[in-house]
Amino acid sequence: MYLIRKTYIKPEMKLSSLFFENPHLLVMMEHFGLDFIVYDKTIAQVCKAHNLSTELFLTFANLYNGFTIDKKLNLKAHDVKTIVTFLKNSHTYYKEEKYPEIQKLINLLAENNKSVSVKLIVNFFEEYFKEVLEHLDYEDKTAFPYFLDLADNHSGSGNKHEYSVKTYSMHHSDIETKIKELKNLLLVHIPLEDNRNLRRKLILKLFDLEYDLQIHYHIEEAVLIPIISEIEDNNARL
């Protein structure tokens, strides 16, 4: 879903009212590990109740509302745990919900359309899904444990395997690019006379996934990597 109207979210705003404008914020709450039943609480009150950085929450919420990060964030080492939890929860969302939903729709499309073109779509997505699982597995098992250890210790002990955020950056890839390619195939290049409703559901799911993946990538690039780099630099000066 792409927003026509967007609000720049501020601490004094009531969180529940923002869900009506952008329901994607419900997914964001799940990524934070928070219940979206917040009654009439403001964002500042919700953050205080959960010992959560208001600046971090607002940054993520405004990304979901279509705004970019245009300033250096004042985050601390303990915020790394919140960021990593958010990203790991989003990994679970992709692996257990979004990608299986899309795969099911593609398989249904293939059952009703035996053309070579549809078979290519099936193979394309299967290979892509394998790449995504490898990417997420690498982050969950290699990068994120290092980031958490580094933030917990503040002493460079997280570098015991000679890993660094530079290594992570070199391996960091944009996993939503192939979603765009798949959308292009379905919207422009592959005609299907039947199952238009099935194709429409599939395309909307792809837009939905792409939306969240773009935010996910931006959080890693513009929030996580800078704070980890700062911690590493501070450790190097000790």
Backbone bond lengths (Angstrom), bond angles and torsions (degrees), N, CA, C in turn:
res aa  C-N    CA-C-N  psi(-1)  N-CA   C-N-CA  omega(-1)  CA-C   N-CA-C  phi
1 M - - - 1.462 - - 1.524 109.27 -
2 Y 1.325 116.11 134.09 1.453 120.52 178.32 1.525 108.78 -114.84
3 L 1.308 115.04 133.25 1.457 120.82 -172.23 1.522 111.95 -79.56
4 I 1.310 116.07 134.87 1.458 121.54 172.61 1.528 108.49 -88.60
5 R 1.317 116.45 -41.85 1.457 122.46 178.22 1.524 108.25 -113.44
6 K 1.302 116.50 136.98 1.465 118.09 -179.84 1.520 109.77 -139.81
7 T 1.310 114.18 142.70 1.451 122.11 -179.70 1.522 109.23 -109.79
8 Y 1.319 116.08 134.73 1.465 118.42 173.04 1.515 106.81 -80.25
9 I 1.307 116.72 115.97 1.459 122.51 -170.33 1.528 111.17 -80.37
10 K 1.350 114.90 135.95 1.466 121.97 -178.27 1.531 110.10 -126.44
11 P 1.339 117.53 160.99 1.472 121.42 -173.31 1.525 114.60 -58.50
12 E 1.326 117.19 -33.50 1.469 119.94 -173.55 1.528 113.21 -82.51
13 M 1.335 117.60 -4.37 1.467 120.70 -178.41 1.528 110.84 -76.27
14 K 1.334 116.01 146.43 1.458 120.95 175.45 1.525 109.03 -76.12
15 L 1.303 115.03 124.21 1.453 120.08 -173.62 1.523 112.41 -63.91
16 S 1.320 117.93 -42.02 1.468 121.16 -175.46 1.526 112.41 -59.86
17 S 1.333 116.84 -34.96 1.466 119.42 -179.01 1.522 111.99 -68.37
18 L 1.332 116.87 -25.46 1.467 120.69 -179.36 1.520 112.43 -74.16
19 F 1.349 117.06 -23.80 1.463 120.20 178.63 1.522 111.77 -63.65
20 F 1.326 116.69 -31.54 1.462 120.14 -178.83 1.523 111.13 -70.06
21 E 1.318 116.03 -30.81 1.462 120.03 178.77 1.521 111.37 -79.25
22 N 1.317 116.51 -39.67 1.462 120.36 -177.99 1.523 109.50 -139.75
23 P 1.341 117.96 94.33 1.464 120.89 -178.59 1.523 113.96 -65.22
24 H 1.333 117.88 -13.38 1.464 119.46 175.18 1.530 111.58 -62.86
25 L 1.327 116.89 -20.29 1.459 120.00 177.08 1.529 111.69 -64.67
26 L 1.339 116.88 -22.08 1.463 120.11 175.02 1.523 110.37 -65.17
27 V 1.329 116.31 -40.43 1.460 121.22 177.03 1.527 109.82 -65.48
28 M 1.328 116.03 -40.55 1.458 120.24 177.69 1.529 110.75 -58.31
29 M 1.333 117.04 -42.25 1.464 120.83 179.14 1.525 110.58 -61.23
30 E 1.324 117.09 -41.19 1.468 120.62 176.86 1.521 110.84 -62.12
31 H 1.321 116.90 -40.96 1.465 120.09 178.38 1.531 110.96 -61.76
32 F 1.324 116.86 -34.64 1.470 120.53 176.43 1.536 111.46 -74.90
33 G 1.336 116.41 -14.61 1.461 120.21 -175.67 1.509 112.33 81.32
34 L 1.342 116.95 25.12 1.460 122.18 -176.02 1.526 110.97 -110.67
35 D 1.326 115.69 149.32 1.462 121.49 172.53 1.526 108.32 -76.25
36 F 1.325 116.20 140.19 1.468 117.86 -179.59 1.527 112.50 -87.98
37 I 1.326 118.66 -0.52 1.465 120.66 172.30 1.530 107.33 -82.79
38 V 1.305 115.75 97.71 1.479 121.00 -174.48 1.535 111.92 -118.64
39 Y 1.339 115.98 7.08 1.469 121.39 178.20 1.538 110.09 56.05
40 D 1.322 117.69 -131.87 1.465 120.48 -176.86 1.523 112.73 -101.71
41 K 1.303 117.07 20.15 1.456 119.98 -177.21 1.520 111.73 -70.82
42 T 1.311 114.37 145.27 1.460 119.61 173.26 1.532 109.00 -79.53
43 I 1.306 115.27 168.48 1.464 119.79 177.81 1.528 110.35 -61.01
44 A 1.319 116.86 -42.01 1.462 120.63 179.24 1.528 110.85 -60.08
45 Q 1.325 117.32 -40.38 1.465 121.32 -179.77 1.528 111.38 -68.83
46 V 1.321 116.52 -40.33 1.474 120.77 178.57 1.523 109.82 -63.23
47 C 1.314 116.20 -44.48 1.464 120.44 -179.47 1.523 111.30 -64.19
48 K 1.315 116.66 -41.81 1.468 120.81 179.40 1.523 110.83 -64.16
49 A 1.323 116.61 -40.44 1.464 121.26 -178.65 1.528 111.69 -64.69
50 H 1.326 116.34 -28.39 1.470 120.41 -177.21 1.528 112.33 -109.04
51 N 1.328 116.06 13.32 1.472 120.96 179.46 1.528 111.10 51.09
52 L 1.313 114.12 47.62 1.462 122.04 -174.68 1.525 109.63 -115.56
53 S 1.306 117.45 136.77 1.463 121.07 178.21 1.526 110.53 -60.22
54 T 1.326 115.97 121.18 1.461 120.21 178.60 1.518 110.82 -63.40
55 E 1.326 116.63 -38.39 1.456 120.13 179.59 1.525 111.26 -63.08
56 L 1.325 116.39 -40.93 1.464 120.17 179.48 1.525 110.67 -66.50
57 F 1.327 116.34 -45.32 1.464 120.54 179.71 1.526 110.57 -60.44
58 L 1.325 116.97 -46.76 1.466 120.90 -180.00 1.525 111.65 -62.58
59 T 1.329 116.40 -38.14 1.461 120.48 179.14 1.522 110.53 -60.80
60 F 1.328 116.45 -47.30 1.459 120.63 -179.35 1.528 110.76 -67.76
61 A 1.334 116.77 -43.47 1.463 120.29 -178.77 1.527 111.20 -62.17
62 N 1.325 116.75 -40.40 1.461 119.48 179.39 1.527 112.22 -71.70
63 L 1.336 117.59 -27.76 1.467 119.61 171.28 1.527 109.54 -62.53
64 Y 1.327 116.97 -42.62 1.467 120.83 178.11 1.527 111.35 -67.01
65 N 1.318 117.28 -22.83 1.467 120.29 177.28 1.525 112.79 -93.87
66 G 1.324 116.45 9.15 1.463 119.80 171.20 1.510 116.09 96.43
67 F 1.330 117.83 7.25 1.466 121.02 179.69 1.528 110.11 -98.48
68 T 1.319 116.47 151.17 1.454 121.14 178.92 1.530 110.27 -98.72
69 I 1.313 115.61 168.30 1.463 121.12 177.59 1.529 107.88 -85.75
70 D 1.325 116.29 116.63 1.462 119.54 -173.74 1.530 112.84 -118.53
71 K 1.358 116.05 17.13 1.468 118.79 179.39 1.523 108.91 -151.69
72 K 1.312 115.31 162.37 1.462 120.50 175.99 1.526 108.47 -75.59
73 L 1.296 115.54 129.49 1.459 119.82 -177.05 1.525 110.86 -84.33
74 N 1.328 115.09 143.49 1.458 120.73 178.83 1.527 108.94 -94.88
75 L 1.329 116.06 75.02 1.454 121.44 -177.30 1.521 110.64 -107.55
76 K 1.322 115.37 158.00 1.460 122.23 -178.51 1.525 109.63 -115.15
77 A 1.338 115.00 169.52 1.471 120.20 -178.82 1.529 111.50 -57.40
78 H 1.354 117.92 -36.40 1.465 119.43 -177.91 1.527 112.56 -68.78
79 D 1.335 117.48 -16.41 1.466 120.30 176.65 1.529 111.89 -72.44
80 V 1.327 116.70 -18.17 1.463 120.18 -179.78 1.521 110.44 -59.86
81 K 1.333 116.96 -40.59 1.465 120.18 179.70 1.526 111.13 -60.15
82 T 1.332 116.82 -41.93 1.461 120.92 178.41 1.519 111.07 -63.43
83 I 1.325 116.71 -43.61 1.464 121.21 -179.34 1.521 110.55 -63.93
84 V 1.328 116.53 -46.09 1.464 120.16 -179.18 1.530 110.90 -65.76
85 T 1.326 117.43 -40.60 1.468 120.28 176.36 1.515 110.82 -59.11
86 F 1.329 116.06 -44.30 1.467 121.44 178.17 1.529 110.50 -57.86
87 L 1.332 116.41 -47.93 1.461 120.86 -177.15 1.524 111.83 -68.35
88 K 1.330 117.39 -39.18 1.462 120.40 179.00 1.529 110.61 -67.21
89 N 1.320 117.29 -38.84 1.468 120.10 176.29 1.523 111.00 -64.19
90 S 1.317 116.33 -36.13 1.463 119.16 177.66 1.524 110.21 -68.44
91 H 1.331 117.93 -33.63 1.468 121.10 175.55 1.532 110.38 -60.43
92 T 1.325 115.24 -44.75 1.467 119.73 178.16 1.526 110.65 -61.00
93 Y 1.306 116.22 -41.34 1.471 122.38 178.08 1.521 110.85 -59.95
94 Y 1.324 117.08 -43.15 1.464 120.56 179.32 1.527 111.05 -67.63
95 K 1.326 116.45 -49.42 1.465 121.50 -172.53 1.529 112.80 -70.52
96 E 1.331 116.39 -38.31 1.461 119.79 -172.22 1.523 114.13 -99.75
97 E 1.336 116.25 -14.73 1.465 118.47 -176.68 1.527 112.75 -125.14
98 K 1.338 117.46 -63.61 1.466 119.27 -168.82 1.538 113.10 -69.49
99 Y 1.329 116.90 -50.48 1.463 117.92 -178.31 1.535 112.22 -65.68
100 P 1.336 119.66 -42.95 1.469 118.61 175.17 1.527 113.42 -59.70
101 E 1.332 117.50 -37.30 1.468 120.46 177.29 1.528 110.49 -60.40
102 I 1.316 115.95 -45.16 1.461 120.73 -179.02 1.522 110.89 -68.03
103 Q 1.322 115.86 -41.78 1.463 119.80 179.79 1.525 110.64 -62.34
104 K 1.316 117.21 -39.95 1.469 120.71 178.15 1.524 111.27 -61.81
105 L 1.332 117.14 -42.85 1.464 120.59 179.51 1.525 111.45 -66.54
106 I 1.324 116.99 -39.17 1.472 120.57 178.03 1.518 110.30 -64.61
107 N 1.327 117.04 -40.92 1.462 120.42 178.50 1.525 111.58 -64.60
108 L 1.331 116.09 -38.95 1.469 119.84 176.59 1.529 110.81 -64.20
109 L 1.320 115.09 -39.18 1.461 120.07 178.12 1.524 110.23 -62.53
110 A 1.324 116.26 -40.69 1.467 120.96 -179.22 1.523 111.88 -68.81
111 E 1.330 117.05 -32.93 1.468 120.58 179.35 1.525 111.54 -64.32
112 N 1.319 115.78 -32.12 1.465 120.41 -176.01 1.520 113.69 -100.64
113 N 1.325 116.30 -6.20 1.470 120.51 179.96 1.531 108.24 -137.20
114 K 1.312 115.91 108.98 1.468 120.85 -174.53 1.520 112.79 -92.26
115 S 1.309 117.14 14.88 1.464 120.03 -176.90 1.522 111.25 -70.13
116 V 1.330 115.27 157.86 1.459 121.81 178.22 1.526 110.24 -62.43
117 S 1.328 116.53 -36.44 1.460 121.26 -178.26 1.527 111.77 -61.32
118 V 1.327 116.22 -43.04 1.465 120.11 179.87 1.520 110.23 -68.75
119 K 1.310 117.59 -36.50 1.470 120.58 176.56 1.531 110.21 -62.17
120 L 1.327 116.19 -37.08 1.464 120.09 176.93 1.531 111.18 -63.11
121 I 1.329 116.19 -38.12 1.463 120.50 177.89 1.523 110.36 -63.60
122 V 1.340 116.27 -42.98 1.468 120.82 178.62 1.525 110.29 -59.14
123 N 1.319 116.45 -49.09 1.469 120.87 -179.37 1.527 111.87 -65.07
124 F 1.327 115.49 -40.68 1.467 121.20 178.85 1.519 110.44 -57.91
125 F 1.342 116.33 -47.22 1.463 119.72 -177.04 1.521 111.67 -70.26
126 E 1.330 117.72 -38.75 1.462 120.37 179.63 1.526 111.10 -61.11
127 E 1.323 116.46 -43.25 1.467 120.34 178.37 1.527 110.84 -66.73
128 Y 1.317 115.59 -40.26 1.465 120.10 178.78 1.526 110.68 -63.72
129 F 1.324 116.99 -43.83 1.466 121.20 -178.89 1.531 110.32 -61.82
130 K 1.317 117.82 -37.10 1.465 121.31 176.48 1.528 110.19 -62.68
131 E 1.330 116.62 -42.94 1.467 120.82 178.58 1.528 110.82 -62.44
132 V 1.327 116.40 -41.79 1.464 121.02 -179.80 1.528 110.44 -63.43
133 L 1.336 117.01 -45.19 1.460 120.68 179.94 1.525 111.11 -61.58
134 E 1.326 117.02 -39.68 1.468 120.88 177.30 1.527 110.86 -64.16
135 H 1.322 115.82 -42.25 1.471 121.57 179.23 1.525 111.11 -62.39
136 L 1.330 116.94 -47.95 1.455 121.12 -178.15 1.532 110.95 -68.32
137 D 1.324 116.20 -38.05 1.459 120.80 178.92 1.531 111.00 -63.54
138 Y 1.329 115.98 -40.63 1.461 120.76 178.29 1.536 110.59 -61.75
139 E 1.324 116.33 -44.70 1.463 119.38 179.80 1.529 111.35 -65.59
140 D 1.344 116.46 -44.65 1.462 120.50 -177.01 1.529 112.49 -65.89
141 K 1.329 117.40 -37.26 1.463 120.65 -172.30 1.524 114.46 -98.86
142 T 1.329 117.17 -21.56 1.461 119.75 -176.66 1.529 113.11 -116.15
143 A 1.322 116.38 -57.33 1.467 120.10 -173.27 1.528 112.42 -72.57
144 F 1.326 117.54 -52.31 1.463 120.41 -174.00 1.533 113.11 -63.32
145 P 1.346 119.72 -42.50 1.476 118.06 176.53 1.524 112.54 -59.28
146 Y 1.330 116.59 -37.98 1.469 119.77 177.16 1.522 110.83 -63.68
147 F 1.330 117.68 -45.79 1.465 120.99 -179.36 1.530 110.88 -60.57
148 L 1.336 116.64 -42.85 1.468 120.19 -179.13 1.521 111.13 -66.87
149 D 1.314 116.91 -41.61 1.462 120.52 179.07 1.522 110.77 -63.79
150 L 1.312 115.87 -42.51 1.461 121.07 179.43 1.521 110.59 -61.67
151 A 1.322 116.97 -45.80 1.471 121.41 -178.34 1.519 111.63 -68.33
152 D 1.330 117.54 -33.93 1.467 121.07 -179.12 1.523 112.51 -71.70
153 N 1.342 115.64 -36.23 1.460 119.26 -170.89 1.523 114.42 -96.05
154 H 1.338 117.39 -31.86 1.474 121.85 -179.23 1.527 112.73 56.49
155 S 1.322 117.68 22.49 1.457 118.33 -174.12 1.517 113.47 -132.07
156 G 1.307 115.44 7.78 1.459 118.21 179.67 1.506 113.51 85.49
157 S 1.358 118.88 -1.03 1.454 120.17 -179.12 1.512 111.63 -65.67
158 G 1.334 115.89 -21.57 1.455 119.06 176.73 1.508 112.12 -68.00
159 N 1.340 116.77 -9.99 1.460 120.30 -178.39 1.526 111.98 -95.86
160 K 1.341 116.85 19.57 1.458 120.62 -175.50 1.521 111.89 -65.33
161 H 1.321 118.04 -20.96 1.461 121.34 177.55 1.526 111.41 -101.14
162 E 1.324 115.64 13.69 1.462 122.10 179.54 1.525 111.88 57.41
163 Y 1.314 115.09 32.50 1.464 121.29 175.18 1.524 107.17 -91.40
164 S 1.315 117.35 158.41 1.458 120.81 178.37 1.514 109.61 -155.35
165 V 1.324 115.27 166.88 1.463 119.28 178.28 1.525 110.77 -66.36
166 K 1.339 117.09 -25.04 1.461 120.30 176.13 1.522 110.36 -64.21
167 T 1.333 116.16 -41.19 1.465 120.53 176.50 1.523 110.34 -61.71
168 Y 1.323 114.96 -43.74 1.463 120.04 178.56 1.526 110.74 -60.25
169 S 1.323 116.69 -44.81 1.466 121.03 -179.10 1.519 111.34 -61.16
170 M 1.333 116.45 -37.25 1.459 120.80 -179.43 1.531 111.30 -67.14
171 H 1.339 116.33 -31.11 1.468 120.70 -179.59 1.525 112.48 -93.54
172 H 1.336 115.84 -6.73 1.461 119.10 -173.96 1.519 110.12 -76.15
173 S 1.321 115.79 126.72 1.462 120.03 -176.98 1.526 110.93 -126.14
174 D 1.295 113.70 159.30 1.461 122.56 179.99 1.526 107.67 -90.88
175 I 1.355 117.22 99.30 1.461 119.52 -171.53 1.528 113.94 -85.53
176 E 1.340 117.52 2.30 1.462 116.89 178.74 1.526 113.21 -96.08
177 T 1.341 117.65 -4.00 1.473 120.04 -177.55 1.523 111.66 -58.67
178 K 1.332 117.20 -42.33 1.466 119.86 -178.14 1.523 112.53 -71.68
179 I 1.342 116.14 -20.71 1.467 118.94 172.73 1.533 109.07 -63.41
180 K 1.327 116.09 -41.46 1.472 120.60 177.89 1.523 110.52 -62.00
181 E 1.334 116.74 -41.38 1.459 120.75 179.32 1.521 110.88 -63.37
182 L 1.338 116.54 -42.04 1.458 120.49 179.69 1.529 111.07 -66.08
183 K 1.325 116.99 -41.40 1.468 120.57 176.00 1.519 110.34 -59.83
184 N 1.316 116.07 -41.63 1.462 120.97 -179.43 1.526 111.38 -61.94
185 L 1.326 116.11 -41.39 1.465 120.02 177.75 1.526 111.32 -61.20
186 L 1.323 115.64 -45.10 1.468 120.37 -175.46 1.524 113.05 -75.63
187 L 1.322 116.76 -29.68 1.467 120.28 -177.06 1.518 113.58 -90.19
188 V 1.322 116.75 -26.42 1.469 119.81 -169.66 1.527 114.09 -121.15
189 H 1.325 116.87 -41.73 1.459 118.88 -164.69 1.524 116.84 -105.72
190 I 1.326 118.75 -23.77 1.465 119.45 -174.62 1.529 110.10 -114.82
191 P 1.325 116.96 105.53 1.464 120.17 179.22 1.530 111.13 -78.41
192 L 1.327 116.67 136.44 1.459 122.21 176.37 1.519 107.83 -130.35
193 E 1.308 116.62 117.33 1.458 119.48 -176.03 1.524 112.02 -72.89
194 D 1.327 115.98 -34.35 1.462 120.40 -179.23 1.527 110.17 -108.82
195 N 1.317 114.51 174.66 1.467 120.95 175.01 1.519 113.43 58.52
196 R 1.332 116.32 37.93 1.464 118.55 178.32 1.522 111.19 -62.95
197 N 1.344 116.25 -36.43 1.468 118.43 179.59 1.526 111.18 -66.39
198 L 1.325 117.38 -36.03 1.462 121.32 177.52 1.524 110.67 -66.79
199 R 1.309 116.08 -43.03 1.468 120.05 178.15 1.525 110.77 -64.48
200 R 1.331 116.73 -39.85 1.469 120.39 177.82 1.522 111.15 -62.38
201 K 1.322 117.98 -42.95 1.468 121.27 177.47 1.525 110.68 -61.13
202 L 1.319 115.65 -41.99 1.458 120.54 -179.97 1.525 111.05 -63.67
203 I 1.316 116.85 -46.37 1.466 120.74 -178.44 1.524 111.15 -63.38
204 L 1.322 117.03 -41.36 1.464 120.33 178.79 1.530 111.15 -65.46
205 K 1.326 117.45 -37.21 1.468 120.84 175.80 1.526 110.65 -63.28
206 L 1.325 116.20 -38.07 1.459 120.47 178.97 1.527 111.10 -66.82
207 F 1.330 116.96 -42.14 1.465 120.41 175.73 1.529 110.71 -60.62
208 D 1.329 115.51 -42.13 1.457 121.63 -178.82 1.528 110.90 -62.76
209 L 1.331 116.35 -46.02 1.463 121.14 178.96 1.522 111.16 -65.39
210 E 1.322 116.88 -43.81 1.462 121.09 -179.83 1.530 111.13 -59.20
211 Y 1.308 116.38 -40.27 1.464 122.68 179.30 1.528 110.77 -57.01
212 D 1.344 116.07 -48.55 1.457 119.65 -178.09 1.528 111.50 -72.46
213 L 1.325 117.69 -36.89 1.459 121.16 179.40 1.530 111.84 -63.77
214 Q 1.326 116.52 -38.14 1.460 119.99 179.24 1.525 110.63 -62.97
215 I 1.337 116.67 -40.74 1.465 120.96 178.05 1.520 109.84 -67.54
216 H 1.318 116.05 -43.26 1.466 122.08 178.68 1.530 110.55 -55.96
217 Y 1.311 116.29 -47.90 1.472 121.49 -179.25 1.535 110.49 -63.78
218 H 1.327 116.24 -40.58 1.462 120.51 -178.37 1.530 110.98 -66.95
219 I 1.331 117.01 -37.36 1.467 120.84 177.13 1.526 110.22 -62.42
220 E 1.320 116.78 -43.86 1.460 120.28 179.43 1.526 111.46 -64.02
221 E 1.322 116.21 -43.83 1.462 120.45 -175.55 1.525 113.31 -75.51
222 A 1.334 116.48 -42.37 1.470 120.45 -170.78 1.524 114.18 -101.37
223 V 1.338 117.93 -11.24 1.463 120.39 -179.11 1.527 110.88 -120.25
224 L 1.325 116.39 -56.49 1.464 119.92 -174.27 1.529 112.96 -68.89
225 I 1.317 117.22 -52.08 1.466 120.05 -177.52 1.527 112.03 -59.97
226 P 1.331 120.16 -44.68 1.479 119.57 178.39 1.529 113.85 -60.69
227 I 1.347 118.36 -42.30 1.466 118.77 -177.52 1.523 110.79 -71.24
228 I 1.326 118.10 -35.73 1.464 120.29 177.10 1.526 110.08 -68.12
229 S 1.309 116.87 -39.90 1.470 120.78 177.05 1.522 110.68 -60.23
230 E 1.330 116.69 -40.70 1.455 121.18 179.80 1.524 111.51 -64.89
231 I 1.344 116.85 -42.53 1.468 120.43 178.18 1.518 110.34 -63.56
232 E 1.331 116.88 -43.51 1.477 120.44 178.86 1.526 110.48 -61.81
233 D 1.313 116.65 -42.36 1.479 120.06 179.95 1.524 110.96 -63.92
234 N 1.327 116.04 -41.20 1.470 119.68 178.66 1.524 110.82 -64.52
235 N 1.321 117.26 -39.88 1.465 121.14 178.42 1.534 111.05 -64.67
236 A 1.339 115.70 -37.49 1.461 120.03 -178.14 1.521 111.52 -66.17
237 R 1.342 116.35 -24.11 1.455 120.30 -179.38 1.532 112.84 -87.11
238 L 1.333 116.55 -9.06 1.476 119.72 -178.47 1.537 111.61 -73.67
